[in-house]
């Protein structure tokens, strides 16, 4: 989390560390979801960039992740269960 903020938060003020921690806990299912506001969107983006870079994915793999994320986001906009969407994408990778 701190590493991603160091790399992508040029001003040091774009991502609230408390918010970033809340996002991680929410993603792990340990805390309630964080509201979808501008600060949360910036924090999610910074954290995602850091995670993807840390994985060292090849361009093709990165494209696959981004396509799967776009498909999942589209499905959740249309009422699909995000847990089921994520599960289907993960099983496709195996």
C-alpha distances in whole Angstrom, upper triangle without the diagonal:
4,5,5,6,9,10,11,11,15,16,13,14,13,10,11,8,11,11,7,8,11,10,8,12,14,13,14,17,17,17,19,17,16,19,19,19,18,15,14,15,13,10,11,12,9,7,10,11,8,9,12,12,11,14,17,19,22,23,25,22,20,23,23,20,20,24,23,20,23,26,24,23,27,28,26,27,31,30,29,27,23,23,27,25,22,24,27,25,23,27,28,26,27
4,5,5,6,9,10,10,13,14,11,13,13,10,11,8,11,12,9,10,13,13,12,15,17,17,17,20,20,20,21,20,19,21,21,21,20,16,16,17,15,11,13,14,10,9,13,12,10,11,15,14,13,16,18,21,24,25,27,25,22,25,26,23,23,27,26,23,26,29,27,26,30,31,29,31,34,34,33,31,27,27,30,29,26,28,31,28,27,30,31,29,31
4,5,5,6,9,10,12,14,12,14,14,12,13,11,15,15,12,13,16,15,14,17,19,18,19,22,22,22,24,23,21,23,23,23,21,18,18,18,15,13,14,14,10,9,12,11,7,10,12,11,10,13,15,18,21,22,24,22,20,23,24,21,21,25,25,23,25,28,27,26,30,31,30,31,34,34,33,31,28,28,30,29,26,28,30,27,26,29,30,27,29
4,5,5,6,8,11,13,11,13,12,10,12,11,14,14,10,12,15,13,13,16,18,16,18,21,21,21,22,21,19,21,20,20,18,15,15,15,12,10,11,10,6,6,8,7,5,8,10,9,9,13,14,16,19,20,22,20,17,20,22,18,18,22,22,19,22,25,24,23,26,28,26,28,31,31,30,29,25,25,28,26,23,26,28,25,24,28,28,26,28
4,5,5,5,8,10,7,9,9,7,9,8,12,12,9,11,14,13,13,17,18,18,19,22,22,21,22,20,18,20,19,18,16,13,13,14,11,9,11,10,7,7,11,10,8,11,14,13,13,16,18,20,23,23,25,23,20,23,25,21,21,24,25,22,24,27,25,24,27,29,28,28,32,32,32,30,27,27,30,28,26,28,30,28,27,31,31,29,31
4,6,6,7,9,7,11,11,10,12,11,15,15,13,15,18,17,17,20,22,21,22,25,25,25,26,24,22,24,23,22,20,17,17,17,14,12,14,14,10,11,13,12,10,13,15,13,13,17,18,20,23,23,26,25,22,24,26,23,23,27,27,24,26,30,28,27,31,33,31,32,35,36,35,34,30,31,33,31,29,31,33,30,29,33,33,31,33
4,6,7,10,10,13,12,12,14,14,17,17,14,17,20,18,18,21,23,21,23,26,26,26,27,25,23,24,23,22,20,17,18,17,14,13,14,12,9,10,12,9,8,11,13,10,11,15,15,17,20,20,23,22,19,21,23,21,20,24,25,22,24,27,27,26,29,31,30,31,34,35,34,33,29,30,32,30,27,30,32,28,28,31,31,29,31
4,6,9,9,11,9,9,13,13,17,15,13,16,18,17,17,20,21,20,22,25,26,25,25,23,21,22,20,19,16,14,15,14,10,10,12,9,6,9,10,8,8,12,12,11,13,16,16,18,20,20,23,21,18,20,22,20,19,22,23,20,22,25,25,23,26,29,27,28,31,32,32,31,27,28,31,28,26,29,30,27,27,31,31,28,31
4,6,5,7,6,7,10,11,14,14,12,15,17,16,17,20,21,21,23,25,26,24,25,23,20,21,19,18,15,12,14,13,10,9,12,11,7,10,13,11,11,14,16,15,16,19,20,22,24,23,26,25,21,24,26,23,21,25,26,23,24,27,26,25,28,30,28,29,32,33,33,32,28,30,32,30,28,31,33,30,30,33,33,31,34
4,6,8,8,10,13,14,18,17,16,19,21,20,21,24,25,24,27,29,29,28,28,26,23,24,22,20,17,15,17,16,12,13,16,14,11,14,16,14,13,17,18,17,18,22,22,24,25,25,28,27,24,25,28,25,24,27,28,25,26,30,29,27,30,33,32,32,35,36,36,35,32,33,36,34,31,34,36,33,33,37,36,34,37
4,5,6,9,11,13,16,16,16,19,21,20,21,24,25,25,28,30,29,28,28,26,23,23,22,20,16,14,17,17,13,13,17,15,13,15,18,16,16,20,21,20,21,25,25,27,29,28,31,30,27,29,31,28,26,30,31,28,28,32,31,29,32,34,33,32,36,37,37,36,33,35,37,35,33,36,38,35,35,39,39,37,40
4,6,7,9,10,13,14,13,15,18,18,19,21,23,23,25,27,26,25,26,24,21,22,21,19,16,13,15,16,13,12,15,15,12,14,17,16,15,18,20,19,20,23,24,26,29,29,31,30,27,29,31,28,26,30,30,27,28,32,31,29,32,34,32,32,36,36,36,35,32,33,36,34,32,35,37,34,34,38,38,36,38
4,6,7,9,12,12,12,15,16,17,18,21,22,22,25,26,26,24,24,22,19,19,19,16,14,11,13,14,11,11,14,14,12,14,17,17,17,20,22,21,22,25,26,28,31,30,33,31,28,29,31,28,27,30,30,27,28,31,30,27,30,33,30,30,34,34,35,34,31,32,35,33,31,35,37,34,34,38,38,36,39
4,7,9,12,11,11,14,15,15,17,19,20,20,23,25,24,22,22,20,17,17,16,13,10,8,10,11,7,8,11,11,9,12,15,14,15,17,19,19,20,23,24,26,28,27,30,28,25,26,28,25,23,26,27,23,24,28,26,24,27,29,27,27,31,31,31,31,27,29,32,30,28,32,33,31,31,35,35,34,36
4,6,9,7,7,10,12,11,13,16,16,17,19,21,21,19,19,17,14,15,14,12,11,7,8,10,7,5,9,10,8,9,13,13,13,15,17,18,19,21,23,24,27,27,29,27,24,25,27,23,22,25,25,22,23,26,25,22,26,28,25,26,29,29,29,28,25,26,30,28,26,29,31,29,29,32,33,31,34
4,5,5,6,9,10,11,13,14,15,17,19,20,19,17,17,16,13,14,14,13,12,8,9,11,10,7,11,13,11,12,15,16,15,17,20,20,21,23,26,27,30,30,32,30,26,28,29,26,25,28,27,24,25,28,26,24,27,29,26,27,30,30,30,29,26,27,30,29,27,30,32,30,30,34,35,33,36
4,5,5,6,9,10,11,12,14,15,17,18,17,16,17,16,13,16,16,15,15,11,11,14,12,9,12,14,11,11,15,16,14,16,19,19,19,22,24,26,29,29,31,29,26,28,29,25,25,28,27,24,26,29,27,25,29,30,27,28,32,31,31,29,26,26,30,29,26,29,32,30,29,33,34,32,34
4,5,5,6,9,10,11,12,14,16,17,15,13,14,14,11,14,15,15,15,11,11,14,13,10,13,15,14,13,16,18,17,18,21,22,22,24,27,28,31,32,33,31,28,30,30,27,26,29,28,25,27,29,27,25,28,29,26,27,31,30,30,28,25,25,29,28,26,29,31,30,29,33,34,33,35
4,5,5,6,9,10,10,12,14,15,14,12,12,11,8,10,12,11,12,8,7,11,10,7,9,12,12,11,14,16,16,17,19,21,21,23,25,27,30,30,31,29,26,28,28,24,23,26,25,22,23,26,23,21,25,26,23,24,27,26,26,25,22,23,26,25,23,26,29,27,27,30,32,31,33
4,5,5,6,9,10,11,13,14,14,13,13,12,10,12,13,13,13,10,8,10,10,6,8,10,9,8,11,13,12,13,16,17,17,19,22,23,26,27,28,25,23,25,25,21,21,24,23,20,22,24,22,20,24,25,22,24,27,26,26,24,21,21,25,24,21,24,27,25,24,28,29,28,30
4,5,5,6,9,10,11,12,11,10,12,12,10,14,15,16,16,13,11,14,13,10,11,14,12,10,13,16,14,14,18,19,18,20,23,24,28,28,30,27,24,27,27,23,23,26,24,21,24,26,23,22,26,26,24,25,29,27,27,24,21,21,25,24,22,24,27,26,24,28,30,28,30
4,5,5,6,9,10,10,9,7,9,8,7,10,13,14,15,12,10,13,13,10,11,14,14,12,14,17,16,16,19,21,20,22,25,26,29,30,31,28,25,27,27,23,23,26,24,21,23,25,22,21,24,25,21,23,26,25,24,22,19,19,23,23,21,23,26,25,24,27,29,28,30
4,6,5,6,9,10,10,9,9,7,6,10,11,12,13,11,8,10,11,8,7,11,11,9,11,14,14,13,16,18,18,19,22,23,26,26,27,24,22,24,23,20,19,22,20,17,19,21,18,17,21,21,18,20,23,22,22,19,16,17,20,20,17,20,23,21,21,24,26,25,27
4,5,5,6,9,9,9,11,10,10,13,14,16,17,14,11,13,14,10,9,12,12,9,11,14,13,12,15,17,16,17,20,21,25,25,26,23,21,23,23,19,19,22,20,17,20,22,19,18,22,22,20,22,25,24,23,20,17,16,20,20,17,19,22,21,19,23,25,23,25
4,5,5,6,5,6,8,9,10,13,15,17,19,16,13,16,17,13,12,16,16,13,14,18,16,15,18,21,19,20,24,24,28,29,29,26,24,26,25,22,22,25,22,20,23,24,21,20,24,24,21,23,26,24,23,20,17,16,20,20,18,19,23,22,21,24,26,25,26
4,5,5,6,5,6,5,7,11,13,15,17,15,12,14,16,13,11,15,16,13,14,18,17,16,19,21,21,21,24,25,28,29,29,26,24,25,24,21,21,23,20,18,20,21,18,17,21,20,17,20,22,20,19,17,14,14,17,18,16,18,21,20,19,23,25,24,26
4,5,8,8,9,8,9,13,14,16,18,16,13,14,16,13,10,14,15,12,12,15,15,13,16,18,18,18,21,21,25,25,25,22,20,22,21,17,18,20,17,15,18,19,15,15,19,18,16,18,21,19,18,15,12,11,15,15,12,15,18,17,16,19,21,20,22
4,6,8,10,10,12,16,17,20,21,20,16,17,19,16,14,17,17,14,14,18,17,15,17,20,18,18,22,22,26,27,27,23,22,24,23,19,20,22,19,17,21,21,18,18,22,21,19,22,24,22,20,17,14,12,16,17,14,15,18,18,16,19,22,21,22
4,6,7,8,11,15,17,19,22,20,17,18,20,18,16,19,20,17,17,21,20,18,20,23,22,22,26,26,29,30,29,26,25,26,25,21,22,24,21,19,22,22,18,19,22,21,18,21,23,20,19,15,13,12,15,16,14,15,19,19,18,20,23,23,24
4,7,9,12,15,18,20,22,20,17,20,21,18,17,20,21,18,19,22,21,19,22,25,23,24,27,28,31,32,32,29,27,29,28,24,25,27,24,22,25,25,22,22,25,24,21,24,26,24,22,19,17,15,19,20,18,19,23,23,21,24,26,26,27
4,7,9,12,15,17,20,18,15,18,19,16,16,19,20,17,19,22,22,20,23,26,24,25,29,29,32,33,33,30,28,30,29,25,26,27,25,22,24,25,22,21,24,24,20,22,25,23,22,19,17,16,20,21,19,21,24,24,23,26,28,28,29
4,7,9,12,15,18,17,14,16,19,16,15,19,20,18,19,23,23,21,24,27,26,26,30,30,33,33,33,30,28,30,28,25,25,27,24,21,23,24,20,19,22,21,18,20,22,20,20,17,15,15,19,20,18,20,23,24,23,26,28,28,30
4,6,9,12,15,14,11,13,15,13,12,16,17,16,16,20,20,19,21,24,24,25,28,28,31,31,31,28,26,27,26,22,22,23,21,18,20,21,17,16,19,18,15,17,19,17,17,15,13,14,17,17,16,19,22,21,21,24,26,26,28
4,6,9,11,10,7,10,12,11,10,14,15,14,15,19,19,19,21,23,24,25,28,28,31,30,31,28,26,27,26,23,22,24,22,18,20,21,18,16,19,20,16,17,20,19,19,18,15,17,20,20,19,21,24,23,23,27,28,28,30
4,6,9,9,7,9,12,12,11,15,16,16,17,20,21,21,23,25,26,27,30,29,32,31,32,30,27,27,27,24,22,24,23,19,20,21,19,16,19,19,16,16,19,18,19,18,16,18,21,21,20,23,25,25,25,29,30,30,32
4,7,8,6,7,10,11,10,12,15,15,15,18,20,20,21,24,25,26,28,28,30,29,29,27,25,25,25,22,20,21,20,17,17,19,16,13,16,17,14,14,17,17,18,17,15,18,21,19,19,23,24,23,24,28,28,28,31
4,6,5,6,9,10,11,12,14,15,16,18,20,21,22,24,26,27,29,29,31,30,31,29,26,26,27,24,21,23,23,19,19,21,19,16,19,20,17,16,20,20,22,21,19,22,24,23,22,26,28,26,27,31,31,31,34
4,5,5,6,9,10,11,12,14,15,17,19,20,21,23,24,26,28,28,30,28,30,28,25,25,26,23,21,23,23,19,19,22,20,17,19,22,19,18,22,22,24,24,21,24,26,24,24,27,29,27,28,32,32,31,35
4,5,5,6,9,10,11,12,14,16,17,18,20,21,23,25,27,27,29,28,30,28,25,26,27,23,21,24,24,20,20,23,22,19,22,24,21,20,24,24,25,25,22,24,27,25,24,28,29,27,28,32,32,31,34
4,5,5,6,8,10,10,12,14,15,16,18,20,21,22,25,25,28,27,28,26,23,24,24,21,19,22,21,17,18,21,19,16,19,21,18,18,22,22,22,21,18,20,23,22,20,24,26,24,25,28,29,28,31
4,5,5,6,9,10,10,12,14,15,16,18,20,21,23,23,25,24,25,23,20,21,21,18,16,19,18,15,15,18,16,14,16,19,16,16,20,20,21,20,17,20,23,20,19,23,24,22,23,27,27,27,30
4,6,5,6,9,10,11,12,14,15,17,18,20,22,22,24,23,25,23,20,21,22,19,17,20,20,16,17,20,19,17,19,22,20,20,23,24,24,24,21,23,25,23,22,25,27,24,25,29,29,28,31
4,5,5,6,8,10,11,12,14,15,17,18,21,21,24,23,25,23,20,21,22,19,17,21,20,17,18,21,19,17,21,22,20,21,24,24,24,23,20,21,24,23,21,24,26,24,24,28,28,27,29
4,6,5,6,9,10,10,12,14,15,16,19,19,22,21,22,20,17,18,19,15,14,17,17,13,15,17,16,14,17,19,17,18,21,21,21,20,16,18,21,19,17,20,22,20,20,24,24,23,26
4,5,5,6,9,10,10,12,14,15,17,17,19,18,20,18,15,16,17,14,12,16,16,12,14,17,16,14,17,19,18,19,22,23,22,22,18,20,22,20,18,22,23,20,21,24,24,23,26
4,5,5,6,9,10,11,12,15,16,17,19,19,21,19,16,18,19,16,15,18,19,15,17,20,19,18,21,23,22,22,26,26,26,25,21,22,25,23,21,24,25,22,22,26,26,24,27
4,5,5,6,9,10,11,12,15,16,19,19,21,18,15,18,18,15,14,18,17,15,17,20,18,17,21,22,21,22,25,25,24,23,19,20,23,21,18,21,23,20,20,24,24,22,25
4,5,5,6,8,10,11,13,13,16,16,17,15,12,14,15,11,11,14,14,11,13,16,15,14,18,19,18,20,23,23,22,21,17,18,21,18,16,19,20,17,17,21,21,19,22
4,6,5,6,9,10,11,12,14,14,16,14,11,13,15,12,11,15,15,13,15,18,18,17,20,22,21,22,26,26,25,24,21,22,24,21,19,22,23,19,19,23,23,20,23
4,6,5,6,9,10,12,15,16,18,16,13,16,17,14,14,18,18,16,18,21,20,20,23,25,24,25,28,29,27,26,22,23,25,23,20,23,24,21,20,24,24,21,24
4,5,5,6,9,10,14,15,16,14,11,15,15,12,13,16,16,14,17,19,18,18,22,23,22,24,27,27,25,24,20,20,22,20,17,19,21,18,17,20,21,18,20
4,5,5,7,7,10,11,13,10,8,11,12,9,10,14,14,12,15,17,17,17,20,22,22,23,26,27,25,24,20,20,22,20,17,19,20,17,16,19,19,16,19
4,5,5,7,10,11,14,12,9,13,14,12,13,16,17,16,18,21,21,21,24,25,25,27,30,30,29,28,24,24,26,23,20,23,24,20,19,22,22,19,21
4,5,8,12,14,16,13,12,15,16,14,15,19,19,18,20,23,22,23,26,27,27,29,31,32,29,28,24,24,26,24,21,22,24,21,19,22,22,19,21
4,5,9,12,13,10,9,13,13,11,14,17,16,16,19,21,20,21,24,25,25,28,30,30,28,26,23,22,24,22,18,20,21,18,16,19,19,15,17
4,7,9,11,9,9,13,14,12,14,17,17,18,20,22,22,23,26,27,28,30,32,32,30,29,26,25,26,24,21,22,23,20,18,21,20,17,19
4,6,8,6,6,9,10,9,12,14,15,15,17,19,20,21,23,25,25,27,29,30,28,27,24,24,24,22,19,20,20,17,16,18,17,14,16
4,5,5,6,9,10,11,12,14,15,17,18,20,21,23,24,26,27,29,31,32,29,29,26,26,26,23,21,22,22,18,18,20,18,15,17
4,5,5,6,9,10,11,12,14,15,16,18,20,21,22,24,26,27,29,30,28,28,25,26,26,23,21,23,22,18,18,21,18,16,19
4,5,5,6,9,10,11,12,14,15,16,18,20,21,22,24,26,27,29,26,27,24,24,24,21,19,21,19,16,16,18,15,13,16
4,5,5,6,9,10,11,12,14,15,16,18,20,21,23,24,26,27,25,24,21,21,21,19,16,18,17,13,13,15,13,10,13
4,5,5,6,9,10,11,12,14,15,16,18,20,21,23,25,26,24,24,20,21,21,18,16,18,18,14,14,17,15,13,16
4,5,5,6,9,10,10,12,14,15,16,18,20,21,23,24,22,23,20,21,21,18,16,18,17,13,15,17,15,13,17
4,5,5,6,9,10,10,12,14,15,16,18,20,21,23,20,20,18,18,18,15,13,15,14,10,11,13,11,9,13
4,6,5,6,9,10,10,12,14,15,16,18,20,21,19,19,15,16,16,13,11,13,13,9,10,13,12,10,14
4,5,5,6,9,10,10,12,14,15,16,19,20,18,19,16,17,17,14,13,16,15,11,13,16,14,13,17
4,5,5,6,9,10,10,12,14,15,17,19,17,18,15,17,16,13,12,15,13,10,13,15,13,13,16
4,5,5,6,9,10,10,12,14,15,17,14,15,12,13,13,9,9,11,10,7,9,12,10,10,14
4,5,5,6,8,10,11,12,14,15,14,14,11,12,13,10,9,12,12,9,11,14,13,13,17
4,5,5,6,9,10,11,13,15,13,15,12,15,15,11,11,15,14,11,14,17,15,16,19
4,5,5,6,9,10,11,13,11,12,11,13,12,9,10,13,11,9,13,15,13,14,18
4,5,5,6,9,10,11,9,9,7,9,9,6,7,10,10,8,11,14,13,14,18
4,5,5,6,9,10,9,10,8,12,12,9,10,14,13,12,15,17,17,18,21
4,6,5,7,9,9,11,10,14,13,10,12,15,14,13,16,19,18,19,22
4,5,5,7,5,8,8,11,10,7,10,13,12,12,15,17,16,18,21
4,5,5,5,6,6,10,10,8,10,13,13,13,16,18,18,20,23
4,6,7,10,10,13,14,12,14,17,17,16,19,21,21,23,26
4,6,9,10,14,13,12,15,17,16,17,20,21,21,23,26
4,7,9,12,11,11,14,16,15,17,19,21,21,23,26
4,6,9,8,7,10,12,12,13,16,17,17,20,22
4,5,5,6,9,10,11,13,14,16,17,19,21
4,5,5,6,8,10,11,12,14,15,17,19
4,5,5,6,9,10,11,12,14,16,17
4,5,5,6,9,10,11,12,15,16
4,5,5,6,9,10,11,13,15
4,5,5,6,9,10,11,13
4,5,5,6,9,10,11
4,5,5,6,9,10
4,6,5,7,9
4,5,5,7
4,5,5
4,6
4
